Amino acid sequence: MGNQANAAYVLAADFGAGSGRLVRGALEGRKLTLQEVHRFPNDPVQLRTELYWDFLRLFHELKQGIMKGTAGLSSATRSISVDTWGVDYGLIDRNGRLLGNPRHYRDARHGEWMKDVLSVVSEQELYSMSGVLPQQINTIFQLFGDLGERAADVDAGTRLLFMPDLFHYYLSGEQACEYTIASTSGLLHTGKARWNEELMSRLGLPHSLFPKLVQPGSVLGALNSDLLQELRSGPMHVVSAGSHDTASALAAIPASASEYAFISCGTWSLMGIERDGPVLSDLSRKLGFTNEGTVSGKVRTLKNRSGLWLLQECKRQWQRENRVYSHEELIQLASLARPHQSFVPPGDEVFMSPGDMPQRIRQHCQSTSQKVPDSVGAIVRCILESLALEFRQTLDELEQITGNQAPVIHMVGGGVQNRLLCQFTANAAGVPVITGPVEASAAGNCLMQYIALGELGSLSDAREIAGGSFEPYIYTPEQQDGWQEAYGTYQQLNGLKQEQP
């Protein structure tokens, strides 16, 4: 990307659970271009039995990215915004000091704390009150136990800030929680940008802990003077865009119609629909759907699904065996393998941890009396077909809980670079799959900043820009009879059946 004299520059800091990066966006006319300027690992730290995020290191990397992203430009960088994964938070004291590193959502203690909360508020009631599927990673369970352990450190001046809000606070000095990230916590009223004070009172959570809520696309303030002096980056606004990475990703979907399903696909996948209100039925809870906020104030009813984790682990195992394949080579080998020979349940616990994934897949196929995949291509095809069938299953479940069938799937994220998976998903689901952009979270983050700055008028305007800047590709369904038969086999193997409302 050149130094366009008339471009409006912004910086998107996109933190994932394994790595982070800063991306510079440039809007020139109706065209958005992105350039990655800094990438770094995000490694959690085990300290005895507790698991933490290294916030100080991450803030250091954020500052490095700001310096790199603002260097050598012909015009000033207008703003910066941070998006991250959900649920995790930090606590700051009345003087703005961080009360220890934020804890990681995989910390082992959260399961016990979840049991404690559910002894006060039932799972069904919690789902109804918050719209969020009760899972032990949720903020509400973390916070309940955390405050019990750190009661002596918490007073009326203590504030909770979710991860992106914490970065924004130390950039701008403004204490606020953005709606989309707060909606992952289980602490808001169902489908509303309002703290659930009744729920807090029942659990003994002090109302004073929670700062004001702000809408996506809010200008929080300016980069503080200390950072201006340290980074020599020039003044810029600090914007709370779509602070949850999936909310930002959905902001970049080039959708013109109102009815569609989405898949945000990477190592893991989130699949769901955007709605005016939440789905709170007992069936939706049993099927594992949660309700979170969108940048337009709507609700994303979605389910956590497997992504390319199995394929990535297989690739690592083959590399350990001195068999090195590029992603393109693996896709080519899979395309040559025989179709519909064997399937696995990608989200099964046996596949959750790192290790010899090809062997686990072979063992599963053998134990279920299927043809055991005996080549690299056969294993990769087994994975990709199984993922596509899992997406089909989720699409059927969405129709069950809403009564509406999505006529198209928008697929974004790194997974769209796997062309075979995209085509298989269209085949299995029986509806077109529209892919792109690949860098959806960073693109959506930048687009929401442009809305905040007045460069764009609305979300529909931003999505039109996304469609014109990152050309989508459409996969149409093929080989319907064979895939329908494969879906029946997949359901039978995994004991799946259509739940009745």
NUKOLPA-382135 format. One record per residue (C-alpha): residue number from 1; residue in one letter; x, y, z. Coordinates in Angstrom, 1 decimal, padded with zeros to 4 digits. Example, Ala and Ser with C-alpha at 12.3 -4.5 7.8 and 13.67 -1.06 7.14 Angstrom:
! residues 2
nr rest x y z
1 a 012.3 -004.5 007.8 .
2 s 013.7 -001.1 007.1 .
//
This chain:
! residues 501
nr rest x y z
1 m 000.0 000.0 000.0 .
2 g 001.5 003.3 -001.0 .
3 n 001.4 006.5 000.9 .
4 q -001.8 007.9 -000.7 .
5 a -001.8 011.6 -000.1 .
6 n -005.6 011.7 000.2 .
7 a -006.1 008.6 002.2 .
8 a -007.7 008.6 005.6 .
9 y -005.5 006.4 007.9 .
10 v -006.6 004.5 011.0 .
11 l -005.0 001.7 013.0 .
12 a -006.8 -001.5 014.0 .
13 a -005.3 -003.6 016.9 .
14 d -006.7 -007.1 016.5 .
15 f -005.8 -009.3 019.5 .
16 g -006.6 -013.1 019.2 .
17 a -006.1 -015.7 021.8 .
18 g -002.9 -016.9 020.2 .
19 s -001.5 -013.8 018.4 .
20 g -002.0 -010.1 017.9 .
21 r -001.4 -007.7 015.1 .
22 l -001.8 -004.1 014.1 .
23 v -003.3 -003.3 010.8 .
24 r -003.2 000.1 009.1 .
25 g -006.4 000.9 007.1 .
26 a -006.4 003.5 004.3 .
27 l -009.7 004.8 003.0 .
28 e -009.4 006.5 -000.3 .
29 g -012.7 007.4 -002.0 .
30 r -014.8 004.2 -001.8 .
31 k -011.8 001.8 -001.5 .
32 l -010.4 000.4 001.8 .
33 t -006.9 -001.2 001.8 .
34 l -005.3 -002.9 004.7 .
35 q -001.6 -003.4 005.6 .
36 e -000.3 -005.4 008.5 .
37 v 002.4 -003.4 010.2 .
38 h 003.1 -005.5 013.4 .
39 r 002.5 -009.0 014.5 .
40 f 003.3 -010.7 017.8 .
41 p 002.5 -013.9 019.8 .
42 n 000.0 -013.8 022.6 .
43 d 001.2 -016.5 025.0 .
44 p -000.7 -017.0 028.3 .
45 v 001.5 -017.4 031.4 .
46 q 001.0 -020.3 033.8 .
47 l 001.9 -019.2 037.4 .
48 r 001.6 -022.2 039.7 .
49 t -001.9 -023.4 039.2 .
50 e -003.3 -020.2 037.7 .
51 l -003.3 -019.0 034.0 .
52 y -003.0 -015.3 033.1 .
53 w -002.7 -013.0 030.1 .
54 d 000.5 -011.0 030.0 .
55 f -001.2 -007.6 029.7 .
56 l 002.0 -005.6 030.2 .
57 r 003.7 -007.4 027.3 .
58 l 000.6 -007.0 025.1 .
59 f 000.5 -003.3 025.8 .
60 h 004.2 -003.0 024.9 .
61 e 003.4 -004.7 021.6 .
62 l 000.5 -002.4 021.0 .
63 k 002.8 000.6 021.5 .
64 q 005.4 -000.9 019.0 .
65 g 002.6 -001.3 016.5 .
66 i 001.5 002.3 016.9 .
67 m 005.0 003.5 016.2 .
68 k 005.4 001.3 013.1 .
69 g 001.9 002.1 011.9 .
70 t 002.3 005.8 012.0 .
71 a 005.8 006.1 010.7 .
72 g 006.5 007.5 007.2 .
73 l 003.0 008.5 006.3 .
74 s 002.2 011.6 004.2 .
75 s -000.8 012.4 006.4 .
76 a -001.8 011.8 010.0 .
77 t -003.3 008.7 011.4 .
78 r -006.8 009.7 012.5 .
79 s -007.6 007.1 015.1 .
80 i -006.9 003.7 016.7 .
81 s -009.3 001.0 018.0 .
82 v -008.7 -002.4 019.7 .
83 d -010.7 -005.6 019.3 .
84 t -010.2 -008.8 021.2 .
85 w -011.7 -012.2 022.2 .
86 g -014.6 -012.1 024.6 .
87 v -015.3 -012.7 028.3 .
88 d -011.9 -011.8 029.9 .
89 y -011.4 -008.6 031.9 .
90 g -009.0 -006.7 034.2 .
91 l -009.7 -004.7 037.4 .
92 i -008.3 -001.3 038.1 .
93 d -008.2 000.6 041.4 .
94 r -009.4 004.1 042.2 .
95 n -006.0 005.5 041.0 .
96 g -006.2 003.7 037.7 .
97 r -003.6 001.0 038.6 .
98 l -004.1 -002.5 037.3 .
99 l -004.9 -005.0 040.0 .
100 g -002.8 -007.8 038.6 .
101 n -002.7 -009.4 035.2 .
102 p -006.1 -010.5 033.8 .
103 r -006.9 -014.2 034.2 .
104 h -007.3 -016.5 031.2 .
105 y -010.7 -017.9 030.3 .
106 r -009.2 -021.4 030.4 .
107 d -008.1 -021.1 034.1 .
108 a -009.1 -024.4 035.7 .
109 r -010.9 -022.7 038.7 .
110 h -013.8 -021.3 036.7 .
111 g -015.7 -024.7 036.6 .
112 e -016.0 -024.6 040.4 .
113 w -017.1 -021.0 040.4 .
114 m -019.8 -021.8 037.8 .
115 k -021.2 -024.4 040.1 .
116 d -021.3 -021.8 042.9 .
117 v -023.3 -019.3 040.7 .
118 l -025.7 -021.9 039.5 .
119 s -026.5 -022.8 043.1 .
120 v -027.9 -019.2 043.4 .
121 v -029.4 -018.7 039.8 .
122 s -030.4 -021.8 037.8 .
123 e -029.0 -022.4 034.3 .
124 q -032.4 -021.8 032.7 .
125 e -033.0 -018.6 034.6 .
126 l -029.5 -017.3 033.8 .
127 y -030.0 -018.0 030.1 .
128 s -033.4 -016.1 030.2 .
129 m -032.0 -013.1 032.1 .
130 s -028.8 -012.6 030.1 .
131 g -029.3 -014.5 026.8 .
132 v -025.8 -015.9 027.2 .
133 l -025.3 -019.7 027.2 .
134 p -023.9 -020.7 030.6 .
135 q -020.3 -021.9 030.1 .
136 q -017.5 -021.9 032.7 .
137 i -015.5 -019.4 030.6 .
138 n -018.2 -016.7 031.0 .
139 t -017.3 -013.4 032.8 .
140 i -020.1 -013.8 035.3 .
141 f -018.5 -017.0 036.7 .
142 q -015.0 -015.7 036.6 .
143 l -015.9 -012.5 038.4 .
144 f -018.0 -014.3 041.1 .
145 g -015.0 -016.3 042.2 .
146 d -012.4 -013.6 041.5 .
147 l -014.1 -011.1 043.8 .
148 g -014.4 -013.8 046.5 .
149 e -010.6 -014.4 046.4 .
150 r -009.7 -010.7 046.2 .
151 a -012.3 -009.1 048.4 .
152 a -009.6 -007.1 050.3 .
153 d -008.4 -005.4 047.1 .
154 v -011.8 -004.3 045.9 .
155 d -013.6 -001.2 047.1 .
156 a -016.0 001.4 045.7 .
157 g -013.3 002.8 043.5 .
158 t -012.5 -000.5 041.7 .
159 r -013.7 -000.8 038.1 .
160 l -014.0 -003.8 035.7 .
161 l -012.9 -003.3 032.1 .
162 f -013.0 -006.0 029.5 .
163 m -009.8 -006.6 027.6 .
164 p -010.3 -004.1 024.7 .
165 d -011.7 -001.6 027.2 .
166 l -008.6 -002.0 029.3 .
167 f -006.4 -001.2 026.3 .
168 h -008.6 001.8 025.5 .
169 y -008.3 003.0 029.1 .
170 y -004.5 003.0 029.1 .
171 l -004.5 004.7 025.6 .
172 s -007.0 007.4 026.4 .
173 g -007.7 007.5 030.2 .
174 e -011.5 006.9 029.6 .
175 q -013.2 004.1 031.6 .
176 a -016.0 002.6 029.6 .
177 c -017.3 -000.8 028.5 .
178 e -018.3 -001.2 024.9 .
179 y -021.6 -003.0 024.2 .
180 t -020.5 -005.9 021.9 .
181 i -017.7 -007.1 024.3 .
182 a -019.9 -006.6 027.4 .
183 s -022.6 -008.7 025.7 .
184 t -020.3 -011.8 026.0 .
185 s -020.2 -011.5 029.8 .
186 g -023.6 -012.8 030.9 .
187 l -024.0 -009.5 032.9 .
188 l -026.3 -007.5 030.6 .
189 h -030.1 -007.6 030.3 .
190 t -031.0 -009.9 027.5 .
191 g -030.4 -008.2 024.1 .
192 k -030.0 -004.8 025.7 .
193 a -027.1 -002.4 026.3 .
194 r -027.9 -002.2 030.0 .
195 w -026.2 -003.8 033.0 .
196 n -028.4 -006.4 034.7 .
197 e -028.4 -005.0 038.2 .
198 e -030.9 -007.5 039.5 .
199 l -028.6 -010.3 038.6 .
200 m -025.6 -008.5 040.1 .
201 s -027.5 -008.0 043.4 .
202 r -028.5 -011.7 043.6 .
203 l -024.8 -012.7 043.2 .
204 g -023.5 -010.0 045.5 .
205 l -021.6 -008.2 042.7 .
206 p -021.2 -004.5 043.5 .
207 h -022.9 -002.2 041.0 .
208 s -020.1 000.3 041.4 .
209 l -017.7 -002.1 039.7 .
210 f -019.2 -001.6 036.3 .
211 p -018.5 001.6 034.3 .
212 k -020.8 003.2 031.7 .
213 l -021.6 001.3 028.6 .
214 v -020.9 002.9 025.2 .
215 q -022.1 002.0 021.7 .
216 p -019.9 000.6 019.0 .
217 g -018.3 003.4 017.0 .
218 s -017.9 005.8 020.0 .
219 v -015.0 008.2 020.2 .
220 l -013.7 007.7 023.7 .
221 g -011.1 010.5 023.7 .
222 a -007.6 011.2 022.4 .
223 l -004.3 009.4 022.8 .
224 n -003.0 010.6 026.2 .
225 s -000.1 013.0 026.5 .
226 d 002.4 010.5 028.0 .
227 l 002.0 008.2 025.0 .
228 l 002.2 011.1 022.6 .
229 q 005.6 012.0 024.0 .
230 e 006.8 008.4 024.2 .
231 l 005.6 007.2 020.8 .
232 r 006.0 010.5 018.8 .
233 s 003.0 009.2 016.7 .
234 g 001.1 012.5 016.5 .
235 p -002.4 013.0 018.1 .
236 m -005.2 010.5 017.2 .
237 h -008.6 009.6 018.5 .
238 v -009.2 006.5 020.5 .
239 v -012.3 004.8 019.2 .
240 s -014.4 002.0 020.7 .
241 a -015.3 000.2 017.4 .
242 g -016.7 -003.3 017.5 .
243 s -014.6 -004.3 020.5 .
244 h -015.5 -008.0 020.2 .
245 d -013.5 -009.5 017.3 .
246 t -016.5 -011.4 015.9 .
247 a -018.7 -008.3 016.1 .
248 s -016.0 -006.4 014.1 .
249 a -015.8 -009.3 011.6 .
250 l -019.6 -009.2 011.0 .
251 a -019.4 -005.5 010.4 .
252 a -017.3 -006.3 007.3 .
253 i -019.7 -008.8 005.8 .
254 p -020.8 -007.4 002.4 .
255 a -024.4 -008.3 002.9 .
256 s -027.2 -006.4 001.2 .
257 a -030.1 -008.8 002.1 .
258 s -031.3 -009.1 005.7 .
259 e -031.6 -012.9 005.8 .
260 y -028.4 -014.8 005.9 .
261 a -026.3 -017.1 008.1 .
262 f -022.7 -016.3 008.9 .
263 i -019.6 -018.3 009.6 .
264 s -016.5 -016.6 011.0 .
265 c -014.0 -019.3 010.3 .
266 g -010.4 -019.7 011.5 .
267 t -008.8 -022.1 014.0 .
268 w -012.3 -022.2 015.5 .
269 s -015.6 -021.1 013.9 .
270 l -018.6 -019.1 015.1 .
271 m -021.8 -019.8 013.1 .
272 g -025.1 -018.0 013.5 .
273 i -027.5 -015.4 012.3 .
274 e -028.2 -011.7 013.0 .
275 r -031.6 -010.9 014.5 .
276 d -033.6 -008.0 015.9 .
277 g -033.9 -009.9 019.3 .
278 p -032.5 -012.9 021.1 .
279 v -033.6 -016.6 020.9 .
280 l -034.2 -017.8 024.5 .
281 s -036.1 -021.1 024.1 .
282 d -035.2 -024.1 026.1 .
283 l -034.4 -025.8 022.7 .
284 s -031.8 -023.1 021.8 .
285 r -030.1 -023.5 025.2 .
286 k -030.0 -027.3 024.9 .
287 l -028.5 -027.0 021.4 .
288 g -025.8 -024.7 022.7 .
289 f -026.7 -021.3 021.1 .
290 t -025.8 -018.0 022.8 .
291 n -027.0 -014.4 022.1 .
292 e -024.4 -011.6 021.8 .
293 g -024.5 -008.0 020.5 .
294 t -023.8 -006.6 017.0 .
295 v -022.4 -003.2 016.1 .
296 s -025.8 -002.2 014.8 .
297 g -027.5 -003.0 018.1 .
298 k -029.0 -006.2 016.9 .
299 v -028.3 -009.7 018.3 .
300 r -026.1 -012.4 016.9 .
301 t -027.5 -015.8 017.8 .
302 l -024.6 -018.2 017.3 .
303 k -022.9 -021.4 018.2 .
304 n -019.2 -022.1 018.8 .
305 r -018.1 -024.7 016.2 .
306 s -014.9 -026.4 015.1 .
307 g -012.8 -024.7 012.5 .
308 l -009.4 -025.6 011.0 .
309 w -007.9 -026.8 014.3 .
310 l -007.9 -030.4 013.2 .
311 l -006.2 -029.7 009.9 .
312 q -003.6 -027.4 011.6 .
313 e -002.8 -030.1 014.2 .
314 c -002.4 -032.7 011.4 .
315 k -000.1 -030.4 009.5 .
316 r 002.0 -030.0 012.7 .
317 q 002.2 -033.7 013.2 .
318 w 003.3 -034.4 009.7 .
319 q 005.9 -031.8 010.0 .
320 r 007.2 -033.5 013.2 .
321 e 007.5 -036.6 011.0 .
322 n 009.5 -034.7 008.4 .
323 r 006.6 -034.6 006.0 .
324 v 006.1 -030.9 005.2 .
325 y 003.1 -029.8 003.2 .
326 s 001.8 -026.4 002.2 .
327 h -001.9 -025.7 002.7 .
328 e -002.2 -025.7 -001.1 .
329 e -000.7 -029.1 -001.3 .
330 l -003.0 -030.5 001.3 .
331 i -006.1 -029.1 -000.5 .
332 q -004.9 -030.6 -003.7 .
333 l -004.4 -034.0 -002.1 .
334 a -007.8 -033.9 -000.5 .
335 s -009.5 -033.0 -003.8 .
336 l -008.0 -036.1 -005.4 .
337 a -009.2 -038.4 -002.5 .
338 r -012.4 -040.4 -002.8 .
339 p -015.4 -038.6 -001.4 .
340 h -017.6 -039.5 001.6 .
341 q -015.5 -042.4 002.9 .
342 s -015.4 -041.5 006.6 .
343 f -016.4 -038.7 009.0 .
344 v -015.5 -037.5 012.5 .
345 p -017.3 -035.2 015.0 .
346 p -014.9 -032.2 014.8 .
347 g -015.9 -030.8 018.2 .
348 d -015.5 -034.1 020.2 .
349 e -013.3 -033.8 023.3 .
350 v -010.9 -036.4 021.9 .
351 f -009.8 -033.8 019.2 .
352 m -009.6 -030.8 021.6 .
353 s -006.0 -031.1 022.8 .
354 p -002.8 -030.9 020.7 .
355 g -001.1 -034.1 019.7 .
356 d -001.0 -036.8 017.0 .
357 m -004.3 -035.8 015.3 .
358 p -004.0 -038.1 012.2 .
359 q -003.8 -041.1 014.6 .
360 r -006.8 -040.0 016.6 .
361 i -008.8 -039.6 013.4 .
362 r -007.8 -043.1 012.2 .
363 q -008.7 -044.5 015.6 .
364 h -012.1 -042.8 015.6 .
365 c -012.9 -044.2 012.2 .
366 q -011.8 -047.7 013.1 .
367 s -013.9 -047.6 016.3 .
368 t -017.0 -046.5 014.4 .
369 s -016.5 -049.2 011.7 .
370 q -015.8 -046.7 009.0 .
371 k -013.2 -046.9 006.3 .
372 v -009.9 -045.8 007.9 .
373 p -008.3 -043.0 005.9 .
374 d -004.9 -044.4 004.8 .
375 s -003.3 -041.4 003.2 .
376 v -002.7 -037.7 003.8 .
377 g -005.3 -036.7 001.2 .
378 a -007.9 -039.1 002.7 .
379 i -007.4 -037.6 006.2 .
380 v -007.7 -034.0 005.0 .
381 r -010.8 -034.8 003.0 .
382 c -012.3 -036.5 006.1 .
383 i -011.7 -033.3 008.1 .
384 l -013.0 -030.9 005.5 .
385 e -016.1 -032.9 004.7 .
386 s -016.8 -033.4 008.5 .
387 l -016.5 -029.6 009.1 .
388 a -018.9 -028.9 006.2 .
389 l -021.4 -031.4 007.6 .
390 e -021.1 -029.8 011.0 .
391 f -022.0 -026.5 009.4 .
392 r -025.0 -028.1 007.8 .
393 q -026.1 -029.4 011.1 .
394 t -025.8 -026.0 012.7 .
395 l -027.8 -024.5 009.8 .
396 d -030.6 -027.0 010.4 .
397 e -030.5 -026.2 014.2 .
398 l -030.8 -022.5 013.4 .
399 e -033.9 -023.2 011.3 .
400 q -035.3 -025.3 014.2 .
401 i -034.9 -022.5 016.8 .
402 t -036.0 -019.6 014.6 .
403 g -038.4 -021.2 012.1 .
404 n -036.5 -019.5 009.3 .
405 q -034.2 -021.0 006.7 .
406 a -031.2 -018.9 005.7 .
407 p -031.0 -018.7 001.9 .
408 v -027.3 -017.9 001.8 .
409 i -024.2 -018.2 004.1 .
410 h -021.6 -015.4 004.4 .
411 m -018.2 -016.9 005.4 .
412 v -015.4 -014.6 006.6 .
413 g -012.0 -015.0 008.2 .
414 g -008.8 -017.0 007.4 .
415 g -010.8 -020.2 006.7 .
416 v -012.2 -018.8 003.4 .
417 q -008.7 -019.3 001.9 .
418 n -009.5 -023.0 002.0 .
419 r -011.4 -023.2 -001.2 .
420 l -012.3 -026.9 -000.8 .
421 l -013.9 -026.2 002.6 .
422 c -016.0 -023.4 001.1 .
423 q -017.2 -025.5 -001.7 .
424 f -017.9 -028.5 000.6 .
425 t -019.9 -026.1 002.9 .
426 a -022.1 -025.0 -000.1 .
427 n -022.6 -028.6 -001.1 .
428 a -023.5 -029.8 002.3 .
429 a -025.8 -026.9 003.2 .
430 g -027.5 -026.7 -000.2 .
431 v -027.2 -022.9 -000.3 .
432 p -024.7 -020.5 -001.8 .
433 v -021.6 -019.6 000.3 .
434 i -020.3 -016.1 -000.2 .
435 t -016.7 -015.7 001.1 .
436 g -014.7 -012.7 002.2 .
437 p -013.1 -010.7 003.4 .
438 v -010.3 -012.8 004.8 .
439 e -009.1 -010.1 007.3 .
440 a -012.7 -009.5 008.5 .
441 s -012.0 -008.4 012.1 .
442 a -009.4 -005.8 011.1 .
443 a -011.6 -004.6 008.2 .
444 g -014.7 -004.3 010.4 .
445 n -012.6 -002.5 013.1 .
446 c -011.4 000.0 010.5 .
447 l -014.8 000.5 009.0 .
448 m -016.4 001.2 012.4 .
449 q -013.7 003.8 013.0 .
450 y -014.6 005.6 009.8 .
451 i -018.2 005.7 010.9 .
452 a -017.1 007.2 014.2 .
453 l -015.0 009.8 012.4 .
454 g -017.8 010.7 010.0 .
455 e -016.1 009.4 006.9 .
456 l -018.9 006.8 006.4 .
457 g -022.5 007.2 007.2 .
458 s -023.8 003.9 008.4 .
459 l -023.2 000.1 008.6 .
460 s -024.8 -000.5 005.2 .
461 d -022.4 002.1 003.8 .
462 a -019.5 000.3 005.5 .
463 r -020.6 -003.1 004.1 .
464 e -020.8 -001.6 000.6 .
465 i -017.2 -000.4 001.0 .
466 a -016.2 -003.9 002.1 .
467 g -017.9 -005.5 -000.9 .
468 g -016.1 -003.2 -003.3 .
469 s -012.7 -003.4 -001.6 .
470 f -012.5 -007.2 -001.0 .
471 e -014.1 -008.9 -003.9 .
472 p -016.3 -011.8 -002.6 .
473 y -016.4 -015.2 -004.2 .
474 i -019.6 -017.2 -004.5 .
475 y -019.6 -021.0 -004.2 .
476 t -022.8 -022.6 -005.5 .
477 p -024.0 -026.1 -004.3 .
478 e -022.9 -029.1 -006.3 .
479 q -023.5 -032.9 -006.1 .
480 q -026.6 -032.6 -003.9 .
481 d -027.6 -036.2 -003.8 .
482 g -024.2 -037.5 -002.6 .
483 w -024.0 -034.8 000.1 .
484 q -027.5 -035.4 001.4 .
485 e -026.7 -039.1 001.8 .
486 a -023.4 -038.2 003.5 .
487 y -025.3 -036.0 005.9 .
488 g -027.6 -038.9 006.9 .
489 t -024.5 -041.0 007.5 .
490 y -022.9 -038.2 009.6 .
491 q -026.0 -037.8 011.7 .
492 q -026.3 -041.5 012.3 .
493 l -022.6 -041.9 013.3 .
494 n -022.8 -039.0 015.7 .
495 g -026.2 -039.9 017.3 .
496 l -027.7 -036.7 016.0 .
497 k -031.4 -036.2 015.6 .
498 q -033.7 -033.3 015.0 .
499 e -034.8 -031.9 018.3 .
500 q -038.4 -030.9 018.5 .
501 p -039.5 -027.5 019.9 .
//
